[in-house]
Amino acid sequence: IAIPHFFEGELWNIKFRNLDAKSRENRFKRVTGQPTVLFNVDNIDFGKNALVLVESETDCMSAVQLGVRNTVGLTAGADTFKAEWLSVFSQFSKIYLMLNMDEAGEAGTEKIANKVGYKRVRIVELPTNDVNDYLKEGGTQQGLRDLIVKARQKEMNDIETADKIVDDLEQWLLGNTQGLWV
């Protein structure tokens, strides 16, 4: 299978997928030296308030097939999020992360939430590994919409506001350390 990657109406890369290959390493190939882009970014409606991010091209195609049209896909895996993509994500008030339900997907979710802003991120928990599996296993359009509606906000663990940190530092400098950083 050949999956073209377009950006601003031009072909930037092609990902080849061998469905018979046993290992992931042998299944996916891209044209070397070409940039990594967000899959389906040319079809995004920037007039909407939300964007969905999935882990791959097939997940993106599955989400669109299930009626979630404002979806983009990572083209180099859960660990790949380019700084230049922030200009796309900054235009939406909510970002729904629907990455694979595995260790790599969880790590990618954390990394992406940190970059685009925890306050805007919602985590969609799938009953299967990914959106493509959800579709193949009989998932419905309404079912996927219900999962998106139930998405939970990303929690900010161990994060303090700048005001709190400055206040704590002032108290520390004044010698009032009781109760700080406990």
Buried (B, 14 or more C-beta within 10 A) or exposed (E): EEBEBBBEEEEBBEBEBEEEEEEEEEBBBBEEEEEBBBBBBEEBEEEEEBBBBBBBBBBBBBBBBBEBBBBBBBBBBBEBBBEEBEEBBEEBEBBBBBBBBEEEBBEBBBBBBBBBBBEBBBBBEBEBBBBBBBBEEEBEEEEBEEBBEEBEEBEEEEEEEEEEEEEBEEBEEEEEEEEEEE
